[in-house]
C-alpha cells in the first residue's frame, strides 16, 4: 500500500468506483477497500438522484443528530426525515463482505443486477449502472464550473 493510500485509509475515506453485481438474493458484495470501514455495520437508505446511501454507523449518527435538530414544525423537515429514516435499514456485512439490499430500496434505486458502487468520502453510493452512466453524461460537462462556483479559490 502506498503512503498516500495508507493516509486515506487512516482517515477512513471511502473512495473509488466499482462495478460489482447483485446476486440472485439481492445481496451486494462490498468492494474490498470499503469493507474495513463498513464491517461493524452500516445504515442503508434512500439517497438523492435515486441512488442508495450506505453510511458507516458513526456517519449515520452524525446525520441523525443533525436531523433531530430540525424543527418538527417544519413540513419540509418532517417530509425529509420520514423519507430518510422510514426506509432505512441497518445491516452488518457477512464474512464475505455481502449486505442484503431490501426490496423496497432496490426498487427505489431501480437496481437489478448491474450496479455501480462509488465512494464519496464519508459514504458509499449504490447506483443502477445505466442511471450512473446517464448521471455522469449529464453532470460531467459542468464539473469544472461547479468547482469554481462551490469552492472559490480551490486550487489543484
TAGILIN-V948765 format. One record per residue. N is the residue number from 1. RES is the residue in one small letter. PHI is phi in degrees with one decimal (* if undefined). Layout:
BEGIN
n=N res=RES phi=PHI
n=N res=RES phi=PHI
END
This chain:
BEGIN
n=1 res=x phi=*
n=2 res=x phi=-73.5
n=3 res=x phi=-60.3
n=4 res=x phi=-64.8
n=5 res=x phi=-62.9
n=6 res=x phi=-62.5
n=7 res=x phi=-61.9
n=8 res=x phi=-65.8
n=9 res=x phi=-61.1
n=10 res=x phi=-63.7
n=11 res=x phi=-80.3
n=12 res=x phi=75.1
n=13 res=x phi=-73.2
n=14 res=x phi=-103.5
n=15 res=x phi=-133.9
n=16 res=x phi=110.5
n=17 res=x phi=-126.7
n=18 res=x phi=-135.8
n=19 res=x phi=-128.7
n=20 res=x phi=-73.4
n=21 res=x phi=-115.5
n=22 res=x phi=-73.6
n=23 res=x phi=-83.3
n=24 res=x phi=-64.9
n=25 res=x phi=-96.9
n=26 res=x phi=77.8
n=27 res=x phi=-96.9
n=28 res=x phi=-109.6
n=29 res=x phi=-88.1
n=30 res=x phi=-65.9
n=31 res=x phi=-55.4
n=32 res=x phi=-53.7
n=33 res=x phi=-65.9
n=34 res=x phi=-95.7
n=35 res=x phi=-62.4
n=36 res=x phi=-59.6
n=37 res=x phi=-72.0
n=38 res=x phi=-107.2
n=39 res=x phi=-62.4
n=40 res=x phi=-85.3
n=41 res=x phi=134.5
n=42 res=x phi=-152.8
n=43 res=x phi=-115.6
n=44 res=x phi=-107.0
n=45 res=x phi=-153.7
n=46 res=x phi=-66.4
n=47 res=x phi=-105.4
n=48 res=x phi=-80.5
n=49 res=x phi=57.3
n=50 res=x phi=64.6
n=51 res=x phi=-108.3
n=52 res=x phi=-108.7
n=53 res=x phi=-100.4
n=54 res=x phi=-114.2
n=55 res=x phi=-110.7
n=56 res=x phi=-56.7
n=57 res=x phi=-54.6
n=58 res=x phi=-66.6
n=59 res=x phi=-68.1
n=60 res=x phi=-60.8
n=61 res=x phi=-59.7
n=62 res=x phi=-64.7
n=63 res=x phi=-64.8
n=64 res=x phi=-61.6
n=65 res=x phi=-60.2
n=66 res=x phi=-67.4
n=67 res=x phi=-61.4
n=68 res=x phi=-62.6
n=69 res=x phi=-82.2
n=70 res=x phi=-69.0
n=71 res=x phi=-69.8
n=72 res=x phi=-64.7
n=73 res=x phi=-75.7
n=74 res=x phi=-89.7
n=75 res=x phi=-61.2
n=76 res=x phi=-60.6
n=77 res=x phi=-65.3
n=78 res=x phi=-63.1
n=79 res=x phi=-61.2
n=80 res=x phi=-63.2
n=81 res=x phi=-59.1
n=82 res=x phi=-61.4
n=83 res=x phi=-65.0
n=84 res=x phi=-72.1
n=85 res=x phi=-93.9
n=86 res=x phi=-63.3
n=87 res=x phi=-94.8
n=88 res=x phi=-70.7
n=89 res=x phi=-139.1
n=90 res=x phi=-89.6
n=91 res=x phi=-134.1
n=92 res=x phi=-124.3
n=93 res=x phi=-59.9
n=94 res=x phi=-77.9
n=95 res=x phi=-63.6
n=96 res=x phi=-90.0
n=97 res=x phi=80.0
n=98 res=x phi=-97.0
n=99 res=x phi=-127.9
n=100 res=x phi=-83.5
n=101 res=x phi=-102.1
n=102 res=x phi=-56.0
n=103 res=x phi=-53.9
n=104 res=x phi=-63.3
n=105 res=x phi=-77.9
n=106 res=x phi=-61.5
n=107 res=x phi=-66.1
n=108 res=x phi=-56.1
n=109 res=x phi=-90.2
n=110 res=x phi=65.7
n=111 res=x phi=-82.5
n=112 res=x phi=-117.8
n=113 res=x phi=-111.0
n=114 res=x phi=-85.8
n=115 res=x phi=-130.6
n=116 res=x phi=-121.9
n=117 res=x phi=-116.7
n=118 res=x phi=-123.1
n=119 res=x phi=-92.4
n=120 res=x phi=-122.1
n=121 res=x phi=80.9
n=122 res=x phi=-99.7
n=123 res=x phi=-146.5
n=124 res=x phi=-111.1
n=125 res=x phi=-116.1
n=126 res=x phi=-116.5
n=127 res=x phi=-122.5
n=128 res=x phi=-61.8
n=129 res=x phi=-57.8
n=130 res=x phi=-68.6
n=131 res=x phi=-63.0
n=132 res=x phi=-64.2
n=133 res=x phi=-60.9
n=134 res=x phi=-62.9
n=135 res=x phi=-58.2
n=136 res=x phi=-64.1
n=137 res=x phi=-59.8
n=138 res=x phi=-79.1
n=139 res=x phi=-103.5
n=140 res=x phi=-60.5
n=141 res=x phi=-59.5
n=142 res=x phi=-94.8
n=143 res=x phi=-53.1
n=144 res=x phi=-65.9
n=145 res=x phi=-62.4
n=146 res=x phi=-63.0
n=147 res=x phi=-59.2
n=148 res=x phi=-65.8
n=149 res=x phi=-75.4
n=150 res=x phi=-80.1
n=151 res=x phi=-124.9
n=152 res=x phi=-58.5
n=153 res=x phi=87.7
n=154 res=x phi=-68.2
n=155 res=x phi=-124.1
n=156 res=x phi=-115.1
END
